[in-house]
Amino acid sequence: MDNLYKHLNDVETDFSEFEDEKLSEEEVRQINNRLKKKIRSRDYSGSKKAMVWAGRAAAIVLCCLTVGGGVYAAAFYRKNTKNDFRVKSSESKVISEEGNKVTKEIYDDETGGKITYDVVNENAEYATLEYNSDGDAKLVEKVEKAGFANAEITSISKENEQLTIGVKFNFDKDPGLEALKEKIDNTALEGGSWDATDYTGISLKTKIGGIEMVCWGNDSKVEGNSLYLNFFVLSNTTQAFFDGTDENAPKRETPLTADASQEEIDAWAKEWDEYESSLPDALNSTIEVSIDLGKDYGDTYTFTTKMEGNYEDSERELISVDGGSGEYDLEGMYETMTIDSYSMGATGLQFHGTVTWKEDWELYNKTCDEKNIEYCAFLRIRAWDDLGNTYLMYYTNEPGDGSEIDTPYGKAPVNRFTASIYDKATILDKFSEDTGITYSSQWADGISQITFAIEKVIDMQDADRNVKTTVELVSEPVTIDLPQ
């Protein structure tokens, strides 16, 4: 995933009108929708890379960051490559123990991936409790143990420049995990993640090759005495860059605009390519993760691993399918999508096809002014498996072959797209609330069939700022048998 901050560099948006009042969640969402439409409206046909960046930025603005889970298929499809890597296991193997450090290993039966990692807990000694017949706790003794919990990595995957890591903490006795989960869930409802320390008490830090990278917690689960935490890491975005202190990152005095020359765009892209190539390679560098759960849960756990190996730099094989087409025409906004293939890799299932959009801003603004409304629409893919799970797929656009088609608002280019699963994030919960459907954030194990269709989503805000979301399938469902 390309750097999510630099790609917004060419968008000029005046938010001064909002400075005098706190924005509601719906208002923020409307601003994001407008920003997405602004990015889409730019003519990037002269720059292949800029076009790709713009499409990815549009997805990022809508919080559509994702890495898939485990659609199990033949090893031919489920192989680890440089940009599509996964190691996932429900069990870990202990290699050695030394004081408060435990060395473990996990192996992925489907992709053939294996990692060895160390887990160190700073609280090597802690007080154990014994419960008497009345249920009262009493202090027994000091013992040496690697933290309160048996901590382990359950999965690590890489899709392009984005890592997703899952960890598990298994406690001997329940330390109050439901109370912690309630804090995490309440934070998510406010748009935060589980590493929002001020609210959850949990902190997260990740380093690649000794350099701290941007990361955030996006999913959590409690099962019995076990706590599961998943999080994202951007392997090409340093925390220093996010903080504005990365002296090595390219800088511009003025942002690029739609009027920038091709030479300026190419030069700016080259600067970023050179900068990113100087950062540590996530597949051949030490990855260190520190998670502080707080004193009630064992304080800080540090995981250290390295995904060493020579991985093939190859693309996924596309499998042709007549996946159908869908479109909408909404008073100044037009979009059409056709699914023509799918692919399966280490990180899961993806759909591919063509997409076209075109806006008439004069008509759109006139409609909004006359009706005193705001509206936005977009297409996405809904999929459901033979095990009863439902998924949502978002797409990022890629340059097409230069062809154009006629739309209700003039000619528009036909672009390619790749659609991936929405991972667990606040926006997925919002989608579930809109439709009453609980969406899965990872592909289930053991799927043999997937059915999919294109759906249209319309957000309509009235004069009182009440937002109504409608979702409708606009293509016929298609079922495919997955390779086993």
KOLTOR-185756 format. One record per residue (C-alpha): x, y negated, z; residue number from 1. Coordinates in steps of 0.05 Angstrom, whole numbers. Layout:
<rs>
<<X, Y, Z>, NUM>
...
</rs>
This chain:
<rs>
<<0, 0, 0>, 1>
<<30, -66, -20>, 2>
<<42, -120, 32>, 3>
<<-27, -146, 53>, 4>
<<-5, -216, 70>, 5>
<<36, -236, 9>, 6>
<<-20, -217, -38>, 7>
<<-66, -270, -9>, 8>
<<-13, -321, -27>, 9>
<<-47, -343, -90>, 10>
<<-116, -354, -61>, 11>
<<-133, -426, -45>, 12>
<<-193, -428, 2>, 13>
<<-216, -488, 42>, 14>
<<-242, -466, 110>, 15>
<<-244, -536, 140>, 16>
<<-319, -536, 141>, 17>
<<-318, -480, 192>, 18>
<<-269, -511, 241>, 19>
<<-322, -543, 286>, 20>
<<-357, -479, 307>, 21>
<<-342, -407, 323>, 22>
<<-361, -361, 267>, 23>
<<-406, -301, 278>, 24>
<<-387, -232, 253>, 25>
<<-435, -239, 195>, 26>
<<-407, -307, 176>, 27>
<<-337, -279, 175>, 28>
<<-361, -222, 132>, 29>
<<-392, -271, 83>, 30>
<<-326, -310, 79>, 31>
<<-290, -245, 64>, 32>
<<-340, -229, 10>, 33>
<<-330, -297, -21>, 34>
<<-254, -288, -18>, 35>
<<-261, -221, -52>, 36>
<<-300, -253, -108>, 37>
<<-249, -309, -114>, 38>
<<-193, -259, -122>, 39>
<<-233, -220, -173>, 40>
<<-248, -282, -214>, 41>
<<-174, -297, -228>, 42>
<<-150, -277, -296>, 43>
<<-90, -233, -283>, 44>
<<-91, -201, -352>, 45>
<<-21, -229, -366>, 46>
<<12, -194, -308>, 47>
<<4, -120, -295>, 48>
<<33, -122, -226>, 49>
<<-7, -183, -205>, 50>
<<-71, -150, -227>, 51>
<<-56, -89, -184>, 52>
<<-39, -133, -125>, 53>
<<-103, -173, -132>, 54>
<<-146, -111, -132>, 55>
<<-110, -84, -71>, 56>
<<-116, -150, -35>, 57>
<<-191, -150, -48>, 58>
<<-197, -83, -14>, 59>
<<-153, -105, 44>, 60>
<<-194, -168, 56>, 61>
<<-254, -122, 68>, 62>
<<-214, -80, 117>, 63>
<<-212, -22, 69>, 64>
<<-147, 9, 92>, 65>
<<-145, 84, 85>, 66>
<<-109, 150, 85>, 67>
<<-147, 215, 74>, 68>
<<-147, 278, 114>, 69>
<<-146, 351, 92>, 70>
<<-184, 377, 32>, 71>
<<-153, 447, 29>, 72>
<<-135, 472, -40>, 73>
<<-81, 510, -77>, 74>
<<-9, 492, -62>, 75>
<<-2, 467, -133>, 76>
<<-46, 408, -115>, 77>
<<-28, 402, -41>, 78>
<<47, 387, -49>, 79>
<<84, 332, -13>, 80>
<<113, 277, -58>, 81>
<<145, 210, -43>, 82>
<<79, 172, -45>, 83>
<<32, 228, -22>, 84>
<<58, 263, 39>, 85>
<<24, 300, 97>, 86>
<<43, 344, 156>, 87>
<<-17, 364, 198>, 88>
<<-25, 419, 249>, 89>
<<-71, 436, 307>, 90>
<<-14, 470, 345>, 91>
<<57, 449, 361>, 92>
<<117, 492, 376>, 93>
<<163, 473, 434>, 94>
<<236, 476, 412>, 95>
<<269, 453, 477>, 96>
<<257, 415, 542>, 97>
<<307, 371, 578>, 98>
<<285, 329, 637>, 99>
<<231, 282, 612>, 100>
<<245, 297, 538>, 101>
<<209, 352, 500>, 102>
<<228, 371, 428>, 103>
<<170, 399, 387>, 104>
<<155, 420, 316>, 105>
<<92, 421, 273>, 106>
<<83, 456, 206>, 107>
<<29, 444, 154>, 108>
<<6, 511, 123>, 109>
<<-25, 476, 63>, 110>
<<29, 426, 41>, 111>
<<89, 464, 69>, 112>
<<111, 402, 106>, 113>
<<148, 407, 173>, 114>
<<173, 356, 223>, 115>
<<211, 361, 288>, 116>
<<202, 306, 339>, 117>
<<221, 286, 410>, 118>
<<171, 263, 462>, 119>
<<199, 223, 520>, 120>
<<159, 195, 579>, 121>
<<189, 140, 622>, 122>
<<152, 166, 683>, 123>
<<193, 229, 695>, 124>
<<168, 234, 766>, 125>
<<98, 223, 791>, 126>
<<54, 243, 850>, 127>
<<10, 304, 840>, 128>
<<-57, 309, 875>, 129>
<<-90, 368, 908>, 130>
<<-164, 371, 923>, 131>
<<-190, 400, 988>, 132>
<<-256, 435, 999>, 133>
<<-292, 368, 1010>, 134>
<<-269, 344, 943>, 135>
<<-222, 292, 973>, 136>
<<-155, 281, 940>, 137>
<<-91, 284, 981>, 138>
<<-19, 272, 961>, 139>
<<21, 337, 957>, 140>
<<91, 323, 931>, 141>
<<134, 291, 879>, 142>
<<147, 335, 819>, 143>
<<187, 327, 755>, 144>
<<147, 330, 691>, 145>
<<147, 297, 623>, 146>
<<92, 248, 640>, 147>
<<20, 257, 661>, 148>
<<1, 288, 595>, 149>
<<28, 340, 547>, 150>
<<38, 293, 489>, 151>
<<47, 313, 416>, 152>
<<42, 289, 344>, 153>
<<-17, 323, 309>, 154>
<<-8, 293, 240>, 155>
<<34, 245, 199>, 156>
<<19, 225, 128>, 157>
<<43, 175, 77>, 158>
<<3, 146, 19>, 159>
<<45, 97, -21>, 160>
<<74, 50, 32>, 161>
<<25, 65, 87>, 162>
<<35, 116, 143>, 163>
<<-20, 146, 185>, 164>
<<1, 181, 249>, 165>
<<-42, 220, 298>, 166>
<<-22, 236, 369>, 167>
<<-54, 277, 425>, 168>
<<-48, 271, 501>, 169>
<<-72, 333, 538>, 170>
<<-80, 321, 613>, 171>
<<-79, 375, 667>, 172>
<<-137, 340, 701>, 173>
<<-184, 287, 674>, 174>
<<-153, 220, 693>, 175>
<<-216, 182, 673>, 176>
<<-214, 187, 597>, 177>
<<-287, 170, 587>, 178>
<<-276, 102, 621>, 179>
<<-217, 90, 575>, 180>
<<-257, 111, 514>, 181>
<<-313, 63, 534>, 182>
<<-262, 6, 534>, 183>
<<-236, 27, 466>, 184>
<<-307, 33, 437>, 185>
<<-327, -35, 464>, 186>
<<-265, -66, 434>, 187>
<<-280, -35, 367>, 188>
<<-350, -65, 368>, 189>
<<-317, -133, 375>, 190>
<<-273, -119, 315>, 191>
<<-211, -99, 353>, 192>
<<-169, -35, 353>, 193>
<<-148, 10, 410>, 194>
<<-80, -24, 416>, 195>
<<-113, -90, 436>, 196>
<<-76, -89, 502>, 197>
<<-115, -145, 536>, 198>
<<-179, -104, 529>, 199>
<<-159, -31, 530>, 200>
<<-94, -33, 570>, 201>
<<-59, 6, 513>, 202>
<<-1, -21, 473>, 203>
<<30, 6, 409>, 204>
<<97, -7, 376>, 205>
<<128, 28, 316>, 206>
<<198, 23, 288>, 207>
<<226, 51, 222>, 208>
<<301, 53, 218>, 209>
<<304, 10, 281>, 210>
<<261, -46, 250>, 211>
<<193, -59, 282>, 212>
<<136, -53, 231>, 213>
<<64, -77, 231>, 214>
<<18, -23, 260>, 215>
<<-51, -19, 292>, 216>
<<-95, 34, 324>, 217>
<<-156, 52, 282>, 218>
<<-187, 115, 312>, 219>
<<-195, 151, 378>, 220>
<<-229, 212, 406>, 221>
<<-238, 245, 474>, 222>
<<-249, 320, 480>, 223>
<<-248, 347, 551>, 224>
<<-181, 327, 582>, 225>
<<-151, 309, 514>, 226>
<<-144, 239, 484>, 227>
<<-132, 233, 409>, 228>
<<-105, 168, 379>, 229>
<<-94, 153, 305>, 230>
<<-59, 92, 277>, 231>
<<-33, 59, 214>, 232>
<<38, 35, 200>, 233>
<<57, -9, 140>, 234>
<<126, 15, 122>, 235>
<<141, -47, 80>, 236>
<<115, -100, 127>, 237>
<<159, -119, 186>, 238>
<<130, -147, 250>, 239>
<<177, -205, 242>, 240>
<<145, -222, 175>, 241>
<<77, -220, 207>, 242>
<<102, -266, 262>, 243>
<<134, -313, 211>, 244>
<<205, -300, 235>, 245>
<<232, -252, 182>, 246>
<<290, -292, 153>, 247>
<<301, -241, 98>, 248>
<<231, -244, 69>, 249>
<<219, -286, 5>, 250>
<<190, -355, 18>, 251>
<<155, -407, -24>, 252>
<<142, -480, -7>, 253>
<<77, -478, -46>, 254>
<<33, -418, -61>, 255>
<<25, -388, -130>, 256>
<<-40, -408, -164>, 257>
<<-80, -383, -223>, 258>
<<-43, -435, -265>, 259>
<<26, -406, -249>, 260>
<<68, -387, -309>, 261>
<<85, -315, -325>, 262>
<<158, -331, -310>, 263>
<<139, -355, -240>, 264>
<<97, -293, -227>, 265>
<<152, -246, -251>, 266>
<<205, -281, -210>, 267>
<<162, -278, -148>, 268>
<<148, -204, -159>, 269>
<<222, -191, -169>, 270>
<<239, -225, -103>, 271>
<<190, -181, -66>, 272>
<<214, -118, -100>, 273>
<<286, -133, -79>, 274>
<<265, -150, -8>, 275>
<<223, -86, 0>, 276>
<<279, -43, -29>, 277>
<<324, -69, 27>, 278>
<<277, -42, 81>, 279>
<<287, 28, 110>, 280>
<<258, 87, 70>, 281>
<<204, 117, 114>, 282>
<<218, 187, 86>, 283>
<<291, 185, 105>, 284>
<<294, 140, 167>, 285>
<<281, 151, 241>, 286>
<<209, 134, 260>, 287>
<<199, 114, 333>, 288>
<<130, 104, 364>, 289>
<<119, 77, 434>, 290>
<<49, 81, 464>, 291>
<<38, 53, 534>, 292>
<<-27, 81, 562>, 293>
<<-19, 46, 629>, 294>
<<0, 72, 697>, 295>
<<-64, 113, 706>, 296>
<<-48, 155, 645>, 297>
<<28, 163, 649>, 298>
<<55, 96, 626>, 299>
<<97, 97, 562>, 300>
<<105, 156, 515>, 301>
<<157, 151, 460>, 302>
<<155, 196, 398>, 303>
<<215, 200, 353>, 304>
<<217, 237, 286>, 305>
<<247, 236, 217>, 306>
<<215, 263, 153>, 307>
<<279, 283, 119>, 308>
<<277, 314, 50>, 309>
<<281, 304, -24>, 310>
<<210, 293, -47>, 311>
<<188, 293, -119>, 312>
<<169, 225, -147>, 313>
<<108, 248, -186>, 314>
<<37, 227, -198>, 315>
<<-25, 268, -181>, 316>
<<-53, 312, -236>, 317>
<<-120, 286, -259>, 318>
<<-177, 337, -267>, 319>
<<-229, 314, -318>, 320>
<<-301, 310, -296>, 321>
<<-364, 277, -323>, 322>
<<-378, 238, -260>, 323>
<<-431, 191, -287>, 324>
<<-437, 115, -289>, 325>
<<-471, 61, -248>, 326>
<<-480, -15, -252>, 327>
<<-516, -76, -224>, 328>
<<-534, -145, -250>, 329>
<<-548, -193, -193>, 330>
<<-560, -265, -216>, 331>
<<-488, -283, -235>, 332>
<<-453, -220, -212>, 333>
<<-444, -158, -256>, 334>
<<-405, -94, -244>, 335>
<<-403, -26, -277>, 336>
<<-365, 37, -258>, 337>
<<-353, 105, -292>, 338>
<<-321, 165, -259>, 339>
<<-282, 208, -308>, 340>
<<-234, 249, -264>, 341>
<<-212, 269, -194>, 342>
<<-146, 290, -163>, 343>
<<-123, 328, -102>, 344>
<<-59, 315, -65>, 345>
<<-27, 321, 3>, 346>
<<-70, 266, 33>, 347>
<<-135, 290, 3>, 348>
<<-185, 278, -53>, 349>
<<-188, 217, -98>, 350>
<<-234, 196, -155>, 351>
<<-212, 159, -217>, 352>
<<-246, 122, -274>, 353>
<<-260, 54, -304>, 354>
<<-290, -8, -274>, 355>
<<-311, -76, -301>, 356>
<<-337, -138, -266>, 357>
<<-356, -207, -289>, 358>
<<-384, -267, -252>, 359>
<<-421, -330, -274>, 360>
<<-405, -377, -216>, 361>
<<-449, -433, -242>, 362>
<<-509, -387, -240>, 363>
<<-489, -356, -174>, 364>
<<-480, -423, -139>, 365>
<<-545, -450, -169>, 366>
<<-583, -389, -144>, 367>
<<-553, -396, -74>, 368>
<<-570, -470, -71>, 369>
<<-641, -463, -97>, 370>
<<-659, -404, -52>, 371>
<<-615, -425, 7>, 372>
<<-584, -356, 10>, 373>
<<-517, -321, 5>, 374>
<<-508, -254, -29>, 375>
<<-454, -206, -49>, 376>
<<-454, -138, -82>, 377>
<<-404, -83, -97>, 378>
<<-400, -11, -120>, 379>
<<-370, 47, -81>, 380>
<<-373, 123, -83>, 381>
<<-411, 167, -34>, 382>
<<-390, 239, -27>, 383>
<<-417, 297, 15>, 384>
<<-390, 368, 24>, 385>
<<-419, 437, 32>, 386>
<<-407, 434, 107>, 387>
<<-455, 376, 120>, 388>
<<-406, 318, 123>, 389>
<<-414, 252, 86>, 390>
<<-358, 206, 63>, 391>
<<-350, 137, 32>, 392>
<<-297, 121, -21>, 393>
<<-270, 51, -36>, 394>
<<-231, 35, -99>, 395>
<<-170, -5, -117>, 396>
<<-165, -28, -189>, 397>
<<-107, -16, -236>, 398>
<<-92, -46, -305>, 399>
<<-131, -15, -363>, 400>
<<-110, -8, -435>, 401>
<<-129, -80, -452>, 402>
<<-199, -63, -479>, 403>
<<-259, -107, -464>, 404>
<<-335, -96, -462>, 405>
<<-394, -143, -468>, 406>
<<-429, -160, -402>, 407>
<<-489, -204, -388>, 408>
<<-440, -260, -373>, 409>
<<-390, -252, -429>, 410>
<<-333, -205, -446>, 411>
<<-292, -173, -389>, 412>
<<-232, -126, -386>, 413>
<<-241, -52, -371>, 414>
<<-195, -33, -314>, 415>
<<-177, 35, -285>, 416>
<<-189, 50, -211>, 417>
<<-169, 99, -158>, 418>
<<-219, 113, -101>, 419>
<<-198, 139, -33>, 420>
<<-235, 155, 31>, 421>
<<-252, 101, 81>, 422>
<<-213, 118, 143>, 423>
<<-239, 104, 212>, 424>
<<-243, 30, 223>, 425>
<<-295, -20, 248>, 426>
<<-323, -30, 179>, 427>
<<-339, 44, 172>, 428>
<<-381, 40, 236>, 429>
<<-416, -20, 206>, 430>
<<-431, 19, 143>, 431>
<<-461, 75, 185>, 432>
<<-504, 23, 221>, 433>
<<-528, -5, 155>, 434>
<<-550, 62, 126>, 435>
<<-564, 106, 187>, 436>
<<-513, 156, 160>, 437>
<<-454, 178, 202>, 438>
<<-394, 178, 156>, 439>
<<-333, 222, 167>, 440>
<<-266, 187, 167>, 441>
<<-225, 249, 148>, 442>
<<-238, 305, 99>, 443>
<<-262, 367, 136>, 444>
<<-223, 432, 134>, 445>
<<-249, 489, 91>, 446>
<<-289, 449, 40>, 447>
<<-306, 489, -23>, 448>
<<-355, 440, -58>, 449>
<<-361, 364, -61>, 450>
<<-421, 326, -89>, 451>
<<-412, 252, -106>, 452>
<<-449, 193, -135>, 453>
<<-439, 118, -145>, 454>
<<-478, 72, -99>, 455>
<<-494, -2, -101>, 456>
<<-488, -44, -38>, 457>
<<-522, -113, -33>, 458>
<<-513, -161, 26>, 459>
<<-566, -215, 28>, 460>
<<-563, -272, 79>, 461>
<<-624, -316, 87>, 462>
<<-630, -388, 108>, 463>
<<-629, -368, 182>, 464>
<<-564, -330, 170>, 465>
<<-597, -263, 179>, 466>
<<-563, -211, 136>, 467>
<<-598, -152, 105>, 468>
<<-558, -96, 73>, 469>
<<-589, -49, 22>, 470>
<<-555, 13, -6>, 471>
<<-579, 51, -67>, 472>
<<-550, 107, -109>, 473>
<<-543, 84, -182>, 474>
<<-517, 148, -214>, 475>
<<-539, 220, -213>, 476>
<<-503, 265, -162>, 477>
<<-448, 310, -191>, 478>
<<-422, 373, -156>, 479>
<<-352, 401, -165>, 480>
<<-319, 465, -139>, 481>
<<-252, 450, -106>, 482>
<<-193, 494, -123>, 483>
<<-179, 544, -66>, 484>
</rs>
